[in-house]
Amino acid sequence: MVEIRDYNAAGDGIANDTAAVQAALDSGEVVHFTSGTYLCGTLYMRSNGGIHLDEGATLLAIPGKENYNADDFSPRNRVFVSEKVSGAHLIIAEECENISITGKGKIAGNFKSVFDLTQTDERWRPHYPRPEWRMAQMIFLAACRNVIVKDVTLCDSQYWTCFLLDCENVVISGVKVRADRMVINADGLDIDCCRNVKIDNCDIDCGDDCIALRANERHALRNSPCDNIVVENCRLRSPACAVRVGVGNGTLRNCHLKNLQIYDSSVGIGICPSYTPGSCVNVENILFEDVTFEGEQAFLMLPHWGTVLNADDPEIKPVRNITLRNFKGKCHRSSLIAAPAEKGVFSSFNLENVTLSLAEVTGTISQYRWPFEENGVLNVYRMPELDTNGLTAESDGTLPAVLHRP
């Protein structure tokens, strides 16, 4: 371990410490940050090294796009123009192994330096208007092996907080994520085309999806299934999906999510193989177990994120063997399971000891996702074979427990 103060970092929150911190990281050792605020632009991690932040130590994103990496620094990097986001990052690790980010300190995205907090955009849900330039994923880890992220607080991101692409053997434990709920696209943890990932004892409260499981092989630049993901003992709060499953063109399989406490969230679990027409994910063997939910909509599974009214995605891929076990939801909107027109593409959706309580209804499923006015506690579309014997549904008595539509 090397000491950051030995590299002449000021840590006063005023001086630009990028060069000093990068020099320490280039040593290939774990860099120890004592209490202080280290104002930095893009930092590149090295194999066998890491970042260890003492309590009271903060890595803070410096304002100004000139302090960040070029958008095209890597063919794996993407710029999402429609979301008004750059390809810049605060921390980058690409093709590294045996790296760590640990300690009781903070890594902060400094969103207030780019967003106008006096304005509100009411489209979709209330949020700050997107600025003309903002940083992309605060932490960008691509094609890395043997990664540990432990005990740190990741906060104030301008876009996704922590993104892992095509990584293997990852542990994320005891991490706290705090992103302003008014920052649109401020995801917590995005796991894309990764293998052997364990996420445990994390507390995520953010502005978009808390945990997103993805399989975008176009970004990974190779055939790389997202496989063997374990999430347990986590507390999640989101104005979007607490857990989002889908996005990409590859395969997402063998995921076990258990002991989740989801609260004050718009959607507890959202499963959708097609986010962009022509790009679809094959989703297989996903188990949600021992989950409590309080919020709007407990779960949502549908072929396309936009609508069940449009023609199905011609690239639609199978979604099969999805299980909710010991799931208890207190909801203000109906849940939805909708299949594409082609029979058998969605199969083996299992409800085992699922209880949904619909009370104090504050709204119905958005009309662009559900074309019918009447709603059951659970709406089922094009899945007559779904066995709902494992479901207990409660409402104020005016809504049916399960409403099937052909």
BELUR-V426889 format. One line per field, one symbol per residue. ss: DSSP state (2 for helix, 1 for strand, 0 for the rest). burial: I if it has 24 or more other ideal C-beta (glycine too) atoms within 12 Angstrom, else O. Layout:
ss->???
burial->???
This chain:
ss->0112222000011111022222222000011110011111001100000111100011111000222000000000000022200000001111001111111001110022200000001000001000000000001111001111110011100000011110011111100111000000000011110011111100111100001111102222000001111111111111001111111100111111111111111111111101110011011111111111111111111001000000000000001111111111111000111100000001111111111111000000000000000000011110000000001111000000011110
burial->OIOIOOIOIOIOOOOIIIOIIIOIIOIOIIIIIIOIIIIIIIIIIIIOIIIIIIOOIIIIIIIOIOIIIOIOOIOIIIIIOOIIIIIIIIIIIIOIIOIIIIIOIIIIIIIOOIIOOOOOOOOOOOIIOIIOIIIIIIIIIIIIIOIIIIIIIIIIIIIIIIIIIIIIOIIIIIIIIIIIIIIIIIIIIIIIIIIOIIIIOIIIIIIIIIIIIIIIIIIIOOOIIIIOIIIIOIIIIIIIIIIIIIIIIIIIIIIIIIIIIIIIIIIIIIIIIIIOOOIIIIIIIIIIIIIIIIIIIIIIIIIIIOIIOOOIIOIIIIIIOIIIIIIIIIIIIIIIIIIIOOOOIIIOIIIOOIIIIIOOOOOIIIOOIIOOOOIIIIIIIIIOOIOIOOIOIOIOOOIOIIIOIO
